[in-house]
């Protein structure tokens, strides 16, 4: 029985997507619920799985093609799955064809390479035998090749690629270009849909808002002492959940937002929308780009619940498993550049929000306390805000409120 394979229904905020990768070639057997095709949108990569045992009978939208919500992208033939390769696979399906390789210090083995990955490896001069596959059963995907290229995997000079000075080699499909000038190599590749969307939104944020940033610093002594004192009983009480810094910042942000509702608001045309709830976006860095999953109703959550949600978001973001719903909405955002060593930065607003808090690296610095110089673990905080709605004094007072709550966490409990 033949079944249509269609792109999933996208939310209203997403109009189209791009076929990122077909994980099965026509004729290649696949089990029910196995990954069939990935569709990349502006926000997430959506997985489409096989509706039953069988095989793809026809690919209508190839990798790189743009698809709309619910559009036909292929056809699927249901049927019993045989362990023997089909005629279509014998006819030249590169995706199912194993390639024998010998890695340094390793015995000869076999790897499975998707057609998109093989093509990208040829275009970018990446030795496929040196790429570690992360797909099902160790299959090398397009992302694996792109990652290897970015990390500087040893190039393999393929047919049609010459290292002659000034020679330009353009990919046959126009998707990538490599320029060789002596020993200096440049690669030109198109942006992914997600990266292009991130770039567009960042530019729009700067063009459409009167964005300013105010700074302060916070003494993290109290929070660090609290974590050290209660870490073990906290983990024992909450099934191994570690007490991190982010949950403190989420809770203090919520308390500060209650006192300064304009920072939790958004502008819609000539109107201001004051949100009566606290959905805190937490920026997460992935191989595909920055994503911002949202902790819903953060004011009703305890520290352990916040930590659990953030840890879950982080693991699913790295695996590409976040849904569009996970990243929709949000009334305020927190970004932690400190995990990468950033000492100070100016975060960019996440429209239509009017405020974003930037955390940074904790560094011991000499400070004056009660008239004496002492060394304390200090962190710079940055609040970027939309000056169209938030006055400077309000932004400063908001950041000072966060500072006061972090330096004396008992204020949160006492609502001071």
Protein Blocks (a to p, Z undefined) as FASTA:
>chain_A
ZZddddddddfklmbdcdfbdcbdehiacdehiafbdcddfkbccddddfbgcddfbdfb
dghiacdehiafbdcdeddddfbdcfklmnopaklpccddddehiacddddddfklmmmm
mmnopafklpccfbehhiacfklmmmmmmnopacdddehiacbehiacddfklpaccdde
hjbccddddddfklmmmmmmmmmmmmmpccddddddddfklmmmmmmmmmmmmmmmngoi
acdfklmmmmmmmmmmmmmmmlmgccehjaccddfbdcdddddddfkbccddddehkllp
cfklmmmmmmmmmmmmmnopacfklmggjjbdcddfklnopabdcdddddfbfbdcdddd
dddddddeehiacddddddddddddfklmcfklmmmmmmmmmmmmmmmmlmmnoZZ
